[in-house]
Amino acid sequence: MPIKQSRVYDRSIELAGFIEHKYLLILEDIVAREAEILSKPVKTQKDLLLLVGFKAMKKHIAEELGLNYHEDEYVEDLLDEIEALTNTVEPVESEA
């Protein structure tokens, strides 16, 4: 029985490493996409919403990896920008 438990343990360590590696690959992609949007001189409402989503994904991944992640203040700034942009956009009238 100890040999089987050892194999199960070894396999669980292997899977945990694979999951951590996958999370890091996802995190790299998020950081690259985030940098692309942040480099734009003018951001659309969609860009700002994507940035909020990226922050949420980064926070989740950090928690899964056991890392500290604190960018809540930055998210509040993004939400303020979204609200300001929403208030300046005039609604489109439908033709009936």
All heavy atoms as an XYZ file, in Angstrom:
776
protein
N       0.803     -1.204      0.000
C       0.000      0.000      0.000
C       0.847      1.270      0.000
O       0.499      2.211     -0.671
C      -0.942     -0.044      1.198
C      -2.013      0.997      1.145
S      -3.182      0.617     -0.161
C      -4.563      1.517      0.383
N       1.973      1.322      0.741
C       2.787      2.549      0.748
C       3.317      2.919     -0.641
O       3.439      4.081     -0.964
C       3.928      2.232      1.699
C       3.432      1.125      2.561
C       2.474      0.352      1.712
N       3.606      1.916     -1.478
C       4.102      2.202     -2.822
C       3.021      2.895     -3.648
O       3.291      3.861     -4.348
C       4.590      0.913     -3.516
C       5.831      0.372     -2.797
C       4.894      1.173     -4.979
C       6.301     -0.964     -3.279
N       1.778      2.420     -3.540
C       0.674      3.035     -4.275
C       0.448      4.463     -3.789
O       0.246      5.370     -4.600
C      -0.603      2.218     -4.106
C      -1.745      2.732     -4.948
C      -2.952      1.853     -4.857
C      -4.046      2.384     -5.766
N      -5.221      1.537     -5.759
N       0.524      4.697     -2.490
C       0.357      6.041     -1.949
C       1.468      6.954     -2.442
O       1.242      8.123     -2.745
C       0.331      6.007     -0.418
C      -0.935      5.419      0.152
C      -0.859      5.297      1.660
O       0.220      5.292      2.254
N      -2.026      5.167      2.291
N       2.653      6.425     -2.525
C       3.791      7.195     -3.017
C       3.575      7.613     -4.474
O       3.868      8.747     -4.856
C       5.065      6.368     -2.884
O       6.154      7.047     -3.440
N       3.061      6.691     -5.285
C       2.783      7.005     -6.694
C       1.697      8.068     -6.822
O       1.791      8.963     -7.650
C       2.377      5.747     -7.448
C       3.507      4.798     -7.679
C       3.052      3.583     -8.453
N       4.120      2.608     -8.527
C       3.941      1.328     -8.719
N       2.716      0.845     -8.875
N       4.962      0.502     -8.781
N       0.665      7.936     -6.001
C      -0.415      8.924     -6.013
C       0.129     10.287     -5.606
O      -0.182     11.306     -6.225
C      -1.581      8.496     -5.089
C      -2.580      9.623     -4.897
C      -2.269      7.265     -5.647
N       0.963     10.310     -4.589
C       1.562     11.567     -4.136
C       2.427     12.178     -5.233
O       2.336     13.368     -5.523
C       2.383     11.331     -2.865
C       3.094     12.571     -2.398
C       2.421     13.566     -1.702
C       4.454     12.749     -2.662
C       3.070     14.703     -1.280
C       5.116     13.888     -2.239
C       4.423     14.871     -1.553
O       5.071     16.005     -1.141
N       3.277     11.346     -5.844
C       4.143     11.831     -6.923
C       3.316     12.393     -8.074
O       3.656     13.438     -8.637
C       5.055     10.706     -7.435
C       6.122     10.304     -6.426
O       6.355     11.071     -5.461
O       6.712      9.219     -6.600
N       2.244     11.701     -8.418
C       1.370     12.165     -9.506
C       0.690     13.482     -9.135
O       0.556     14.368     -9.974
C       0.326     11.097     -9.848
C      -0.591     11.458    -10.975
C       0.139     11.549    -12.290
N      -0.813     11.833    -13.342
C      -0.582     12.611    -14.374
N       0.607     13.154    -14.538
N      -1.501     12.828    -15.268
N       0.271     13.621     -7.890
C      -0.379     14.860     -7.467
C       0.606     16.036     -7.514
O       0.232     17.138     -7.903
C      -0.984     14.717     -6.072
O       0.020     14.563     -5.101
N       1.844     15.796     -7.152
C       2.878     16.839     -7.238
C       3.102     17.218     -8.696
O       3.222     18.401     -9.049
C       4.201     16.367     -6.586
C       3.999     16.133     -5.100
C       5.326     17.351     -6.844
C       3.628     17.361     -4.305
N       3.148     16.231     -9.576
C       3.325     16.471    -11.006
C       2.172     17.306    -11.559
O       2.387     18.264    -12.305
C       3.414     15.136    -11.739
C       3.657     15.249    -13.226
C       3.687     13.873    -13.891
O       4.079     12.890    -13.240
O       3.307     13.804    -15.072
N       0.943     16.961    -11.209
C      -0.234     17.695    -11.676
C      -0.255     19.123    -11.128
O      -0.607     20.060    -11.842
C      -1.519     16.965    -11.308
C      -1.784     15.679    -12.077
C      -2.993     14.952    -11.484
C      -1.995     15.963    -13.549
N       0.119     19.285     -9.871
C       0.166     20.620     -9.277
C       1.173     21.496    -10.022
O       0.912     22.674    -10.290
C       0.524     20.531     -7.798
N       2.303     20.934    -10.383
C       3.302     21.675    -11.162
C       2.773     22.063    -12.529
O       3.003     23.180    -13.006
N       2.053     21.142    -13.163
C       1.452     21.431    -14.467
C       0.436     22.568    -14.359
O       0.409     23.469    -15.191
C       0.780     20.181    -15.036
C       0.037     20.436    -16.306
C       0.702     20.593    -17.509
C      -1.354     20.540    -16.305
C       0.012     20.840    -18.687
C      -2.054     20.783    -17.468
C      -1.372     20.941    -18.668
N      -0.398     22.521    -13.317
C      -1.414     23.563    -13.124
C      -0.745     24.908    -12.875
O      -1.153     25.933    -13.444
C      -2.365     23.173    -11.969
C      -3.226     21.982    -12.393
C      -3.245     24.353    -11.551
C      -4.011     21.339    -11.253
N       0.276     24.946    -12.040
C       0.996     26.191    -11.790
C       1.614     26.727    -13.067
O       1.565     27.927    -13.340
C       2.064     25.994    -10.723
C       1.505     25.881     -9.326
C       2.583     25.747     -8.268
O       3.785     25.779     -8.603
O       2.203     25.618     -7.096
N       2.184     25.852    -13.872
C       2.774     26.267    -15.151
C       1.699     26.857    -16.065
O       1.914     27.886    -16.705
C       3.467     25.076    -15.822
C       4.054     25.394    -17.142
N       5.182     26.179    -17.290
C       3.666     25.058    -18.403
C       5.461     26.305    -18.574
N       4.557     25.630    -19.270
N       0.548     26.215    -16.123
C      -0.563     26.698    -16.955
C      -1.020     28.079    -16.480
O      -1.255     28.977    -17.283
C      -1.721     25.693    -16.911
C      -2.786     25.957    -17.913
C      -2.283     25.739    -19.321
C      -3.416     25.802    -20.296
N      -2.986     25.758    -21.661
N      -1.143     28.252    -15.161
C      -1.516     29.552    -14.610
C      -0.500     30.625    -15.002
O      -0.867     31.747    -15.341
C      -1.623     29.500    -13.086
C      -2.972     29.088    -12.557
C      -3.078     28.172    -11.519
C      -4.152     29.613    -13.067
C      -4.315     27.795    -11.017
C      -5.386     29.244    -12.572
C      -5.462     28.334    -11.543
O      -6.687     27.965    -11.051
N       0.768     30.276    -14.958
C       1.794     31.255    -15.327
C       1.715     31.633    -16.803
O       1.909     32.792    -17.168
C       3.183     30.729    -14.970
C       3.464     30.634    -13.475
C       4.811     29.967    -13.226
C       3.403     31.995    -12.815
N       1.411     30.669    -17.659
C       1.238     30.970    -19.089
C       0.046     31.905    -19.311
O       0.123     32.855    -20.093
C       1.055     29.682    -19.891
C       2.270     28.768    -20.000
C       1.898     27.490    -20.750
C       3.418     29.480    -20.692
N      -1.037     31.636    -18.605
C      -2.224     32.496    -18.706
C      -1.882     33.889    -18.202
O      -2.259     34.897    -18.818
C      -3.405     31.891    -17.919
C      -3.874     30.597    -18.585
C      -4.557     32.881    -17.811
C      -4.845     29.769    -17.743
N      -1.148     33.960    -17.098
C      -0.760     35.242    -16.526
C       0.114     36.037    -17.488
O      -0.068     37.251    -17.641
C      -0.038     35.013    -15.198
C       0.202     36.205    -14.309
C      -1.101     36.914    -13.973
C       0.912     35.782    -13.030
N       1.031     35.380    -18.160
C       1.865     36.049    -19.159
C       1.013     36.652    -20.274
O       1.243     37.781    -20.708
C       2.871     35.069    -19.774
C       4.037     34.740    -18.903
C       4.975     33.744    -19.565
O       4.686     33.253    -20.678
O       6.023     33.460    -18.953
N       0.026     35.901    -20.735
C      -0.865     36.377    -21.787
C      -1.667     37.593    -21.304
O      -1.804     38.580    -22.028
C      -1.803     35.260    -22.232
C      -2.692     35.678    -23.396
O      -2.161     36.241    -24.383
O      -3.920     35.454    -23.307
N      -2.162     37.529    -20.088
C      -2.944     38.641    -19.537
C      -2.084     39.896    -19.440
O      -2.517     40.983    -19.827
C      -3.511     38.267    -18.147
C      -4.595     37.201    -18.287
C      -4.067     39.495    -17.434
C      -5.027     36.579    -16.968
N      -0.867     39.752    -18.938
C       0.025     40.901    -18.779
C       0.343     41.523    -20.145
O       0.357     42.746    -20.291
C       1.308     40.496    -18.025
C       2.357     41.587    -18.081
C       0.977     40.145    -16.581
N       0.558     40.696    -21.150
C       0.852     41.204    -22.487
C      -0.349     41.959    -23.066
O      -0.188     43.056    -23.625
C       1.246     40.060    -23.417
N      -1.531     41.388    -22.930
C      -2.742     42.048    -23.445
C      -3.035     43.327    -22.679
O      -3.457     44.331    -23.254
C      -3.921     41.088    -23.396
C      -3.753     39.928    -24.396
C      -4.866     38.934    -24.334
N      -6.135     39.546    -24.720
C      -7.315     38.991    -24.507
N      -7.392     37.824    -23.910
N      -8.417     39.592    -24.880
N      -2.791     43.291    -21.384
C      -2.994     44.479    -20.549
C      -2.040     45.594    -20.974
O      -2.448     46.762    -21.106
C      -2.760     44.104    -19.088
C      -3.035     45.195    -18.104
C      -2.794     44.721    -16.680
O      -1.818     43.990    -16.418
O      -3.601     45.108    -15.820
N      -0.786     45.266    -21.199
C       0.206     46.260    -21.635
C      -0.177     46.866    -22.979
O       0.010     48.068    -23.203
C       1.590     45.626    -21.705
N      -0.707     46.037    -23.865
C      -1.140     46.510    -25.183
C      -2.234     47.571    -25.041
O      -2.196     48.609    -25.686
C      -1.650     45.323    -25.993
C      -2.065     45.628    -27.401
C      -2.578     44.381    -28.107
O      -1.923     43.327    -28.004
O      -3.642     44.482    -28.736
N      -3.197     47.310    -24.172
C      -4.292     48.262    -23.964
C      -3.791     49.514    -23.253
O      -4.153     50.635    -23.618
C      -5.446     47.608    -23.174
C      -6.120     46.542    -24.038
C      -6.473     48.655    -22.741
C      -7.162     45.712    -23.319
N      -2.941     49.335    -22.247
C      -2.435     50.484    -21.498
C      -1.581     51.403    -22.360
O      -1.481     52.601    -22.078
C      -1.637     50.012    -20.281
C      -2.451     49.382    -19.158
C      -1.537     48.800    -18.091
C      -3.404     50.403    -18.552
N      -0.995     50.874    -23.419
C      -0.155     51.697    -24.292
C      -0.964     52.568    -25.247
O      -0.417     53.489    -25.849
C       0.801     50.812    -25.088
O       0.082     50.044    -26.047
N      -2.261     52.298    -25.354
C      -3.108     53.108    -26.229
C      -3.272     54.506    -25.644
O      -3.523     54.647    -24.452
C      -4.499     52.482    -26.388
C      -4.536     51.187    -27.152
C      -5.983     50.714    -27.249
C      -6.115     49.451    -28.047
N      -7.527     49.021    -28.138
N      -3.172     55.538    -26.492
C      -3.355     56.898    -25.968
C      -4.802     57.168    -25.530
O      -5.035     57.881    -24.567
C      -2.963     57.799    -27.131
C      -2.951     56.934    -28.332
C      -2.808     55.521    -27.887
N      -5.756     56.590    -26.237
C      -7.167     56.753    -25.896
C      -7.776     55.360    -25.750
O      -7.662     54.544    -26.652
C      -7.917     57.553    -26.988
C      -9.391     57.652    -26.660
C      -7.298     58.926    -27.163
N      -8.396     55.139    -24.605
C      -8.990     53.827    -24.352
C     -10.501     53.904    -24.494
O     -11.128     54.845    -24.045
C      -8.614     53.362    -22.948
C      -7.137     53.069    -22.812
C      -6.732     53.070    -21.363
C      -5.252     53.122    -21.188
N      -4.645     54.367    -21.599
N     -11.059     52.893    -25.133
C     -12.504     52.822    -25.287
C     -13.114     52.201    -24.040
O     -12.401     51.700    -23.168
C     -12.879     51.954    -26.506
O     -12.460     50.605    -26.238
C     -12.241     52.460    -27.783
N     -14.433     52.215    -23.988
C     -15.121     51.587    -22.861
C     -14.811     50.090    -22.831
O     -14.606     49.518    -21.767
C     -16.622     51.830    -22.964
C     -17.387     51.393    -21.738
C     -18.848     51.772    -21.786
O     -19.352     52.186    -22.818
N     -19.534     51.638    -20.685
N     -14.731     49.480    -23.990
C     -14.390     48.055    -24.063
C     -12.996     47.809    -23.499
O     -12.782     46.847    -22.758
C     -14.465     47.576    -25.513
C     -14.101     46.124    -25.688
C     -14.130     45.693    -27.131
C     -13.674     44.260    -27.278
N     -13.612     43.819    -28.663
N     -12.042     48.690    -23.834
C     -10.685     48.552    -23.309
C     -10.680     48.617    -21.781
O     -10.030     47.807    -21.114
C      -9.780     49.659    -23.851
C      -9.497     49.537    -25.334
O      -9.578     48.415    -25.871
O      -9.202     50.577    -25.953
N     -11.426     49.561    -21.233
C     -11.469     49.716    -19.781
C     -12.107     48.510    -19.111
O     -11.638     48.042    -18.065
C     -12.217     51.000    -19.417
C     -11.543     52.307    -19.872
C     -12.454     53.492    -19.613
C     -10.193     52.495    -19.200
N     -13.153     47.981    -19.732
C     -13.792     46.780    -19.183
C     -12.852     45.577    -19.242
O     -12.805     44.763    -18.317
C     -15.093     46.483    -19.912
C     -16.242     47.455    -19.636
C     -17.413     47.182    -20.569
C     -16.677     47.375    -18.192
N     -12.101     45.477    -20.334
C     -11.119     44.395    -20.439
C     -10.066     44.515    -19.340
O      -9.663     43.512    -18.745
C     -10.450     44.400    -21.815
C     -11.266     43.824    -22.965
C     -10.583     44.098    -24.302
C     -11.467     42.332    -22.784
N      -9.628     45.739    -19.064
C      -8.632     45.940    -18.013
C      -9.168     45.497    -16.651
O      -8.445     44.872    -15.869
C      -8.194     47.407    -17.961
C      -7.311     47.873    -19.113
C      -7.082     49.378    -19.034
C      -5.990     47.132    -19.139
N     -10.426     45.806    -16.371
C     -11.026     45.357    -15.113
C     -11.056     43.827    -15.074
O     -10.720     43.208    -14.064
C     -12.446     45.942    -14.932
C     -13.158     45.289    -13.765
C     -12.384     47.444    -14.750
N     -11.443     43.212    -16.187
C     -11.458     41.754    -16.260
C     -10.079     41.150    -16.077
O      -9.920     40.135    -15.379
N      -9.074     41.776    -16.676
C      -7.700     41.287    -16.523
C      -7.260     41.363    -15.069
O      -6.602     40.458    -14.558
C      -6.729     42.077    -17.394
C      -6.909     41.868    -18.872
C      -6.515     42.845    -19.772
C      -7.475     40.708    -19.384
C      -6.671     42.665    -21.138
C      -7.638     40.523    -20.746
C      -7.231     41.512    -21.621
N      -7.630     42.451    -14.394
C      -7.269     42.583    -12.974
C      -7.920     41.474    -12.152
O      -7.300     40.909    -11.260
C      -7.682     43.951    -12.431
C      -6.987     45.115    -13.077
C      -5.514     45.072    -12.827
C      -4.823     46.185    -13.573
N      -3.390     46.023    -13.643
N      -9.178     41.180    -12.463
C      -9.876     40.113    -11.734
C      -9.206     38.766    -11.986
O      -9.027     37.970    -11.049
C     -11.339     40.074    -12.152
N      -8.822     38.506    -13.236
C      -8.158     37.238    -13.554
C      -6.805     37.147    -12.857
O      -6.442     36.089    -12.326
C      -7.997     37.093    -15.066
C      -9.290     36.796    -15.787
S      -9.048     36.435    -17.537
C      -9.094     38.073    -18.235
N      -6.054     38.256    -12.862
C      -4.752     38.252    -12.199
C      -4.904     38.006    -10.707
O      -4.124     37.257    -10.112
C      -4.031     39.580    -12.453
C      -3.476     39.700    -13.859
C      -2.990     41.076    -14.211
C      -2.054     41.715    -13.266
N      -1.570     43.047    -13.722
N      -5.916     38.605    -10.100
C      -6.144     38.405     -8.664
C      -6.479     36.943     -8.380
O      -5.957     36.345     -7.439
C      -7.264     39.320     -8.179
C      -7.493     39.235     -6.695
C      -8.507     40.245     -6.222
C      -8.648     40.162     -4.713
N      -9.531     41.188     -4.190
N      -7.333     36.353     -9.207
C      -7.707     34.953     -9.016
C      -6.494     34.037     -9.162
O      -6.285     33.134     -8.337
C      -8.795     34.553    -10.015
C      -9.157     33.118     -9.938
N      -9.917     32.602     -8.917
C      -8.832     32.067    -10.740
C     -10.059     31.295     -9.104
N      -9.415     30.951    -10.202
N      -5.706     34.260    -10.180
C      -4.523     33.427    -10.403
C      -3.542     33.583     -9.247
O      -2.982     32.594     -8.760
C      -3.861     33.757    -11.759
C      -4.768     33.275    -12.906
C      -2.482     33.129    -11.869
C      -4.334     33.738    -14.275
N      -3.341     34.814     -8.793
C      -2.429     35.040     -7.670
C      -2.901     34.292     -6.424
O      -2.097     33.680     -5.720
C      -2.316     36.535     -7.387
N      -4.208     34.339     -6.179
C      -4.743     33.619     -5.024
C      -4.525     32.111     -5.171
O      -4.171     31.430     -4.213
C      -6.232     33.925     -4.857
C      -6.510     35.323     -4.356
C      -7.977     35.684     -4.355
O      -8.813     34.876     -4.817
O      -8.304     36.788     -3.897
N      -4.735     31.588     -6.373
C      -4.539     30.146     -6.597
C      -3.078     29.747     -6.410
O      -2.783     28.632     -5.979
C      -5.010     29.756     -7.995
C      -6.512     29.785     -8.164
C      -7.222     28.760     -7.302
O      -6.715     27.642     -7.140
O      -8.299     29.090     -6.778
N      -2.163     30.662     -6.742
C      -0.737     30.377     -6.598
C      -0.213     30.716     -5.206
O       0.963     30.502     -4.921
C       0.061     31.149     -7.660
C      -0.196     30.734     -9.110
C       0.548     31.647    -10.062
C       0.197     29.282     -9.340
N      -1.088     31.263     -4.354
C      -0.684     31.605     -2.999
C       0.123     32.881     -2.904
O       0.920     33.059     -1.987
N      -0.068     33.795     -3.871
C       0.670     35.059     -3.890
C      -0.210     36.196     -3.387
O      -1.428     36.144     -3.490
C       1.123     35.380     -5.315
C       1.934     34.307     -6.030
C       2.141     34.683     -7.483
C       3.273     34.123     -5.330
N       0.427     37.244     -2.878
C      -0.313     38.445     -2.491
C      -0.516     39.314     -3.719
O       0.397     39.486     -4.517
C       0.451     39.238     -1.429
C       0.475     38.534     -0.097
O      -0.467     37.833      0.250
N       1.545     38.712      0.656
N      -1.698     39.861     -3.850
C      -2.017     40.702     -5.008
C      -2.910     41.830     -4.529
O      -3.986     41.585     -3.995
C      -2.730     39.883     -6.096
C      -3.091     40.674     -7.319
C      -2.142     40.932     -8.289
C      -4.373     41.168     -7.490
C      -2.466     41.671     -9.412
C      -4.698     41.903     -8.619
C      -3.744     42.147     -9.574
O      -4.061     42.881    -10.680
N      -2.447     43.062     -4.712
C      -3.222     44.216     -4.250
C      -3.235     45.298     -5.328
O      -2.298     46.077     -5.427
C      -2.636     44.784     -2.962
C      -2.567     43.783     -1.866
N      -3.666     43.369     -1.165
C      -1.524     43.087     -1.350
C      -3.323     42.490     -0.271
N      -2.031     42.282     -0.359
N      -4.258     45.323     -6.137
C      -4.442     46.388     -7.110
C      -5.881     46.889     -7.057
O      -6.389     47.404     -8.034
C      -4.098     45.903     -8.523
C      -2.618     45.753     -8.759
C      -2.257     45.660    -10.234
O      -2.978     46.224    -11.063
O      -1.253     45.020    -10.533
N      -6.526     46.746     -5.923
C      -7.919     47.159     -5.797
C      -8.093     48.648     -6.058
O      -9.082     49.076     -6.648
C      -8.461     46.810     -4.415
C      -8.510     45.308     -4.189
O      -8.629     44.572     -5.187
O      -8.418     44.875     -3.041
N      -7.124     49.449     -5.633
C      -7.201     50.889     -5.853
C      -7.194     51.193     -7.356
O      -7.925     52.050     -7.828
C      -6.013     51.571     -5.167
C      -6.130     53.065     -5.052
C      -5.011     53.639     -4.211
O      -4.910     53.283     -3.028
O      -4.241     54.435     -4.766
N      -6.363     50.479     -8.099
C      -6.291     50.666     -9.545
C      -7.612     50.294    -10.202
O      -8.061     50.968    -11.123
C      -5.147     49.826    -10.110
C      -4.973     49.961    -11.591
C      -4.496     51.146    -12.152
C      -5.284     48.914    -12.450
C      -4.339     51.276    -13.515
C      -5.133     49.035    -13.812
C      -4.653     50.219    -14.340
O      -4.514     50.348    -15.697
N      -8.250     49.257     -9.718
C      -9.546     48.836    -10.263
C     -10.581     49.925    -10.024
O     -11.387     50.224    -10.900
C      -9.994     47.489     -9.658
C     -11.413     47.145    -10.069
C      -9.045     46.373    -10.084
N     -10.547     50.550     -8.855
C     -11.478     51.649     -8.573
C     -11.285     52.792     -9.560
O     -12.256     53.384    -10.037
C     -11.300     52.152     -7.133
C     -11.758     51.174     -6.082
C     -13.249     50.882     -6.160
O     -14.028     51.797     -6.454
O     -13.616     49.714     -5.932
N     -10.031     53.109     -9.891
C      -9.755     54.157    -10.881
C     -10.334     53.779    -12.241
O     -10.893     54.622    -12.944
C      -8.245     54.409    -11.007
C      -7.643     55.007     -9.748
O      -8.406     55.577     -8.933
O      -6.415     54.914     -9.592
N     -10.183     52.522    -12.629
C     -10.727     52.064    -13.908
C     -12.250     52.172    -13.924
O     -12.838     52.612    -14.917
C     -10.323     50.614    -14.176
C      -8.888     50.368    -14.611
C      -8.626     48.867    -14.673
C      -8.601     50.997    -15.950
N     -12.876     51.784    -12.825
C     -14.333     51.873    -12.759
C     -14.797     53.331    -12.837
O     -15.821     53.623    -13.461
C     -14.846     51.201    -11.485
C     -14.653     49.686    -11.429
C     -15.053     49.148    -10.063
C     -15.428     48.984    -12.526
N     -14.044     54.243    -12.231
C     -14.368     55.667    -12.336
C     -14.258     56.142    -13.781
O     -15.092     56.906    -14.263
C     -13.453     56.501    -11.439
C     -13.740     56.298     -9.954
O     -14.834     55.782     -9.626
O     -12.857     56.649     -9.147
N     -13.222     55.684    -14.489
C     -13.053     56.050    -15.904
C     -14.209     55.510    -16.741
O     -14.704     56.193    -17.641
C     -11.727     55.516    -16.454
C     -10.512     56.275    -16.024
C      -9.268     55.754    -16.712
O      -9.231     55.729    -17.963
O      -8.338     55.355    -15.997
N     -14.623     54.297    -16.460
C     -15.746     53.696    -17.195
C     -17.012     54.504    -16.951
O     -17.753     54.814    -17.892
C     -15.948     52.225    -16.792
C     -14.777     51.380    -17.286
C     -17.273     51.686    -17.324
C     -14.749     49.983    -16.720
N     -17.239     54.868    -15.712
C     -18.432     55.655    -15.393
C     -18.390     57.009    -16.090
O     -19.387     57.457    -16.649
C     -18.549     55.849    -13.882
C     -19.819     56.567    -13.476
C     -19.960     56.686    -11.973
O     -19.193     56.052    -11.235
O     -20.856     57.438    -11.553
N     -17.231     57.654    -16.090
C     -17.101     58.947    -16.758
C     -17.332     58.810    -18.257
O     -18.007     59.640    -18.867
C     -15.716     59.537    -16.488
N     -16.797     57.759    -18.850
C     -16.974     57.533    -20.278
C     -18.434     57.231    -20.600
O     -18.977     57.725    -21.580
C     -16.083     56.383    -20.755
C     -16.063     56.083    -22.245
C     -15.580     57.284    -23.038
C     -15.189     54.890    -22.537
N     -19.082     56.467    -19.750
C     -20.488     56.125    -19.949
C     -21.366     57.371    -19.879
O     -22.313     57.511    -20.647
C     -20.954     55.108    -18.891
O     -20.118     53.960    -18.979
C     -22.391     54.696    -19.113
N     -21.030     58.287    -18.988
C     -21.819     59.502    -18.838
C     -21.630     60.459    -19.995
O     -22.494     61.306    -20.242
C     -21.485     60.203    -17.524
C     -21.954     59.418    -16.329
O     -22.896     58.631    -16.436
N     -21.314     59.605    -15.189
N     -20.510     60.354    -20.730
C     -20.276     61.271    -21.840
C     -20.793     60.741    -23.163
O     -20.942     61.485    -24.106
C     -18.776     61.584    -21.988
O     -18.066     60.360    -22.225
C     -18.244     62.280    -20.747
N     -21.067     59.458    -23.242
C     -21.561     58.850    -24.473
C     -23.071     59.075    -24.565
O     -23.803     58.740    -23.644
C     -21.233     57.348    -24.527
C     -21.856     56.711    -25.759
C     -19.746     57.124    -24.505
N     -23.500     59.652    -25.679
C     -24.926     59.895    -25.868
C     -25.598     58.619    -26.354
O     -25.051     57.916    -27.192
C     -25.136     61.021    -26.874
C     -24.579     62.351    -26.384
C     -24.760     63.449    -27.423
O     -25.557     63.270    -28.358
O     -24.081     64.474    -27.290
N     -26.782     58.320    -25.848
C     -27.495     57.108    -26.309
C     -27.903     57.255    -27.768
O     -28.225     58.342    -28.247
C     -28.715     57.033    -25.402
C     -28.853     58.377    -24.780
C     -27.503     59.052    -24.842
N     -27.878     56.147    -28.466
C     -28.246     56.124    -29.880
C     -29.752     55.909    -29.956
O     -30.306     54.998    -29.335
C     -27.502     54.981    -30.616
C     -27.950     54.928    -32.062
C     -26.010     55.167    -30.500
N     -30.413     56.771    -30.722
C     -31.848     56.633    -30.885
C     -32.136     55.626    -31.969
O     -31.503     55.598    -33.009
C     -32.459     57.976    -31.248
C     -32.354     59.017    -30.143
C     -33.001     60.330    -30.550
O     -33.867     60.330    -31.438
O     -32.605     61.357    -29.966
N     -33.118     54.781    -31.725
C     -33.482     53.794    -32.738
C     -34.521     54.399    -33.662
O     -35.328     55.227    -33.282
C     -34.032     52.540    -32.064
O     -35.206     52.848    -31.353
N     -34.452     53.980    -34.914
C     -35.422     54.455    -35.889
C     -36.620     53.517    -35.879
O     -36.486     52.323    -36.126
C     -34.785     54.485    -37.279
C     -33.657     55.503    -37.368
C     -33.022     55.477    -38.743
O     -33.669     54.979    -39.694
O     -31.901     55.954    -38.878
N     -37.785     54.063    -35.593
C     -38.963     53.220    -35.553
C     -39.983     53.681    -36.549
O     -40.102     54.753    -36.961
C     -39.569     53.230    -34.161
